[in-house]
Amino acid sequence: MELGLFTFVDNNFDPGTGEKLHPSKRLQNLLEEAELADSAGLDVFGIGEHHREDYVASAPPVMLSAIAARTKRIRLTSTVTVLGSEDPVRVFQQFATLDLLSKGRAEIMVGRGSFIESFPLFGYDLQNYEELFEEKLELLLQLREHEIITWNGKYRASIDNKGVYPQPMQEKIPIWRAVGGTPKSAYLTGALGLPLALAIIGGLPEQFKQFSDLHKRGALDNGKPVQPMSINSHGFIAETSQEAKDIAFPAFKQTMDKIGSERGWPPMSRQQFEASTSLKGANFIGSPQEVIDKILYQHEVFGHDRFLMQMSVGSVPHKKMMKSIELFATKVAPVVRKELGE
């Protein structure tokens, strides 16, 4: 199993100090986090595109390129690229460039996104939300197959026999499709022959088993090989369970309560948070052994090939974040790999 991290580069006011980092400092911290993940042996580092004041992540390919120059082996991916409000040609060019800079370590993870700010920002009509995504994914997949492209669509200007450059170092940049709560999307991901990234950030993870099954069925129904699957979830690790929860909860609550106020959710209680950290809960927050147990438990359910943890849910002190990354790479990852025979 591949193990890695992803982040939206959260930059909120610290719940403990009330201070907020300058975006430049937050990005310097990000580079240190990625360097540590690489040197300590994790497999993947991802950055999710967001266009809100809470995050410093509107340009993942730029940040991933900076990380590429400071790392050697870790794979670099978006988590996710909000494809409906992007131009697929520019997405391909940016990630092909990242692939060249990183000597073949780039991936693209596309999705509809968890927020909608990018659509009015770039002049797209939200009434076309689903159609925009599906059409642009079709174009992105064709760009991966053909250096010279001819294409006609409904929402983007046609392309008539034009070359798209640069071409990547890899023969084909991996393209993952991220899915939240829509079973149809899991089936379509399999039907297209794409790997599936399943975001599980609440509820009981075992209830998401149907998404794994639909992904496989979509592939088999359409004569495609079954592709890998990733579980992407929130988490944080400290030496003890209590320490991990005490560090993560204030930042986690601050973030989730703000989103909840926009979407009509009630404030999160400590009791609800604690329940989510149990073996069968969604959040990977606890001691190294607790996180090991949960990864292995979910692997029994899903049989997935990759697990990505979002540690930066809200603003956690940088030193504590670095310690969490270290524990993930040195205490959790070796045991999980051994238990799964890798």
C-alpha positions in Angstrom: 0.0 0.0 0.0 1.2 3.5 -0.8 1.0 5.9 2.1 1.1 9.6 1.9 -0.1 13.1 2.9 -2.3 15.7 1.3 -3.1 19.3 2.4 -5.2 22.3 1.5 -2.4 24.4 3.0 -4.8 25.7 5.8 -3.9 29.0 7.2 -6.4 30.0 9.9 -5.9 31.8 13.1 -4.2 29.5 15.6 -6.9 28.5 18.1 -4.3 28.7 21.0 -2.5 31.9 20.2 -5.0 33.8 18.0 -2.2 34.4 15.5 -2.2 33.8 11.8 0.9 33.1 9.7 1.9 35.3 6.8 1.2 33.3 3.6 4.9 33.3 2.8 5.7 31.6 6.2 2.9 29.1 5.7 4.4 28.1 2.3 7.9 27.8 3.8 6.4 25.4 6.4 4.7 23.5 3.6 8.1 22.9 1.9 9.6 21.6 5.1 6.6 19.3 5.6 7.0 17.9 2.1 10.8 17.5 2.4 10.3 15.5 5.6 7.7 13.3 4.0 10.1 12.6 1.2 13.2 12.0 3.3 11.3 9.9 5.9 10.0 7.5 3.2 6.3 8.4 2.5 5.1 7.7 -1.0 2.8 10.6 -2.0 2.4 14.3 -1.3 -0.7 16.1 -2.5 -2.1 19.6 -2.5 -5.8 20.4 -3.0 -6.9 23.5 -5.0 -8.9 26.0 -3.1 -9.9 29.6 -3.6 -10.8 30.7 -0.1 -9.1 33.0 2.5 -8.6 30.0 4.8 -6.2 28.3 2.4 -3.0 29.2 0.5 -3.7 26.6 -2.2 -5.0 28.3 -5.3 -2.1 27.1 -7.4 -1.1 23.5 -6.6 1.1 23.0 -9.7 3.3 25.9 -8.6 3.7 24.7 -5.1 4.3 21.1 -6.2 7.0 22.3 -8.6 8.8 24.0 -5.7 8.5 20.8 -3.7 9.8 18.8 -6.7 13.1 20.8 -6.6 13.5 19.9 -2.9 12.6 16.2 -3.0 13.9 13.1 -4.7 11.4 10.3 -4.7 7.9 11.2 -3.4 5.1 11.3 -5.9 3.5 14.7 -6.4 -0.3 15.1 -7.0 -3.1 17.5 -6.9 -5.8 16.6 -4.3 -7.8 17.8 -6.2 -7.7 19.9 -9.3 -11.2 21.4 -9.7 -11.4 20.5 -13.3 -14.8 22.1 -14.0 -13.4 25.6 -13.6 -10.0 24.9 -15.2 -8.8 24.7 -18.8 -7.8 21.1 -19.4 -5.0 22.1 -21.8 -3.4 24.3 -19.1 -3.9 21.6 -16.5 -2.1 19.2 -18.8 0.7 21.6 -19.6 1.2 22.5 -15.9 1.4 18.9 -14.8 3.6 17.9 -17.8 6.0 20.6 -16.7 5.9 19.3 -13.1 6.5 15.8 -14.4 9.7 17.0 -16.2 10.9 19.0 -13.2 10.3 16.0 -10.9 11.7 13.5 -13.4 8.5 11.5 -13.7 6.8 11.9 -10.3 3.6 13.9 -11.3 0.0 12.8 -11.0 -3.3 14.6 -11.5 -6.3 14.0 -9.2 -9.4 15.6 -10.7 -12.7 16.2 -9.0 -15.6 18.6 -8.7 -14.2 20.1 -5.5 -15.7 20.6 -2.1 -16.3 24.3 -2.6 -17.7 26.4 -5.5 -15.8 29.7 -5.3 -13.7 28.9 -8.4 -16.7 28.8 -10.7 -17.9 32.4 -10.4 -14.3 33.5 -10.0 -13.4 32.2 -13.4 -16.7 33.0 -15.1 -18.5 29.6 -15.1 -22.2 28.9 -14.6 -22.8 26.6 -11.7 -25.9 25.3 -13.5 -23.4 23.5 -15.8 -21.5 22.0 -12.8 -21.6 18.4 -13.8 -21.5 18.8 -17.5 -18.4 21.0 -17.3 -16.6 18.4 -15.3 -17.4 15.5 -17.5 -16.6 17.3 -20.8 -13.3 18.6 -19.5 -12.3 15.2 -18.1 -13.0 13.8 -21.6 -10.6 16.4 -23.1 -7.9 15.9 -20.4 -7.9 12.1 -21.1 -7.5 12.8 -24.8 -4.7 15.2 -24.2 -2.9 12.4 -22.3 -3.3 10.1 -25.3 -2.4 12.4 -28.1 0.3 15.0 -28.7 -1.6 16.5 -31.6 -5.2 17.1 -30.6 -8.5 17.7 -32.5 -11.5 18.2 -30.2 -15.0 19.6 -30.2 -17.0 20.3 -27.1 -20.0 22.3 -25.9 -18.3 24.5 -23.3 -14.8 25.0 -24.5 -13.5 26.3 -27.8 -12.7 23.6 -30.3 -9.1 22.5 -31.0 -8.2 21.8 -34.6 -5.1 19.7 -35.1 -2.9 21.6 -32.5 0.1 20.3 -30.6 0.2 20.6 -26.8 3.6 21.1 -25.2 5.6 20.2 -23.3 4.9 16.5 -23.2 5.6 14.8 -19.9 8.5 12.5 -19.0 6.1 9.6 -18.1 4.4 8.0 -21.1 1.1 8.8 -19.4 0.7 11.0 -16.4 -1.6 9.1 -13.9 -5.0 10.7 -13.7 -7.1 9.8 -10.6 -10.7 10.8 -10.1 -11.8 11.9 -6.6 -15.2 11.0 -5.4 -17.1 12.1 -2.3 -20.7 10.9 -1.9 -21.9 10.1 -5.4 -22.1 6.4 -6.2 -22.6 7.1 -9.9 -19.2 8.9 -10.0 -17.5 5.8 -8.6 -19.1 3.6 -11.4 -18.1 6.1 -14.1 -14.5 6.3 -12.8 -14.2 2.5 -13.3 -15.9 2.7 -16.7 -13.3 5.2 -17.8 -10.5 2.9 -16.6 -9.3 5.5 -14.0 -8.1 5.0 -10.4 -10.5 6.1 -7.7 -9.7 8.4 -4.8 -12.5 8.1 -2.2 -12.8 10.9 0.3 -14.1 9.6 3.7 -14.3 12.4 6.2 -17.3 11.5 8.2 -19.8 8.8 9.1 -18.8 5.1 9.2 -16.3 4.2 6.5 -17.7 0.7 6.1 -20.8 2.3 4.6 -18.6 3.5 1.7 -17.9 -0.1 0.6 -20.4 0.3 -2.2 -18.1 2.9 -3.9 -15.3 0.4 -4.1 -17.7 -2.3 -5.5 -19.1 0.2 -8.0 -15.7 1.2 -9.2 -14.8 -2.4 -9.9 -18.2 -3.1 -11.6 -17.8 0.0 -13.8 -14.5 -1.3 -15.0 -15.6 -4.9 -15.6 -18.9 -3.8 -17.3 -16.9 -1.8 -19.8 -14.0 -4.1 -20.5 -11.5 -2.1 -18.6 -8.9 -3.4 -16.1 -9.7 -2.6 -12.5 -7.5 0.3 -11.4 -6.2 1.2 -7.9 -8.2 2.9 -5.2 -7.1 5.4 -2.6 -8.8 6.3 0.7 -8.3 10.0 1.6 -9.2 10.9 5.2 -8.4 13.4 8.0 -5.9 12.4 10.6 -3.2 13.4 13.1 -0.6 11.4 15.1 1.1 12.0 18.4 2.9 9.7 20.8 -0.3 9.1 22.7 -3.9 9.0 21.8 -4.8 11.8 24.2 -2.1 14.1 23.0 -3.1 13.6 19.3 -6.7 14.5 20.1 -5.8 17.5 22.3 -3.7 18.9 19.5 -6.0 18.2 16.6 -9.4 19.0 18.2 -9.2 22.8 18.5 -8.0 23.3 14.9 -10.4 20.6 13.6 -13.4 22.1 15.4 -12.6 25.6 14.2 -12.5 24.5 10.6 -15.5 22.2 10.6 -17.6 24.7 12.5 -16.9 27.4 10.0 -17.8 25.1 7.1 -20.8 23.9 9.1 -22.1 27.5 9.6 -22.1 27.9 5.8 -23.8 24.6 5.2 -26.2 24.3 8.1 -24.4 21.8 10.3 -24.4 22.2 14.1 -21.2 22.9 15.9 -19.0 19.9 16.6 -18.8 18.7 20.2 -15.8 17.0 21.7 -17.9 13.9 22.2 -18.6 13.8 18.4 -14.9 14.3 17.7 -13.9 11.5 20.0 -16.4 9.1 18.4 -14.9 9.8 15.0 -11.5 8.7 16.2 -12.6 5.2 17.2 -11.5 2.2 15.2 -14.6 2.3 13.0 -14.8 6.1 12.8 -13.7 8.2 9.9 -10.8 10.2 11.5 -7.2 8.8 11.8 -6.4 10.7 15.0 -4.5 8.9 17.7 -1.3 7.1 18.6 0.8 5.3 16.0 -0.7 2.0 17.0 -4.3 3.3 16.7 -3.6 4.6 13.3 -2.0 1.3 12.2 -5.0 -0.6 13.5 -7.4 1.7 11.6 -5.5 1.5 8.3 -5.4 -2.3 8.5 -9.1 -2.4 9.5 -10.1 -0.3 6.5 -7.9 -2.4 4.2 -9.9 -5.4 5.2 -13.1 -3.6 4.2 -11.9 -2.0 0.9 -8.7 -3.7 -0.1 -7.4 -0.3 -1.3 -4.0 0.4 -2.7 -3.2 3.8 -1.3 -4.0 5.8 1.9 -3.6 9.6 2.0 -3.9 11.5 5.3 -4.9 15.2 5.6 -3.1 16.2 8.8 -3.6 20.0 8.4 -7.3 20.3 9.1 -7.1 23.8 10.5 -3.9 25.4 11.7 -1.8 23.0 13.8 1.6 24.3 15.2 4.3 23.5 12.7 6.5 21.6 15.1 3.7 19.3 16.1 2.8 18.8 12.4 6.4 17.8 11.7 6.3 15.3 14.6 3.0 13.9 13.2 4.6 13.4 9.8 7.7 11.8 11.4 5.5 9.3 13.3 3.5 8.5 10.2 6.6 7.7 8.2 8.7 6.0 10.8 6.2 4.3 13.2 3.1 3.7 11.1 4.2 3.1 7.5 6.8 0.3 8.2 4.3 -1.7 10.2 1.5 -1.3 7.7 3.8 -2.4 4.9 5.0 -5.4 6.8 1.5 -6.5 7.7 0.4 -6.2 4.1 3.5 -8.1 2.9 5.1 -5.2 1.1 
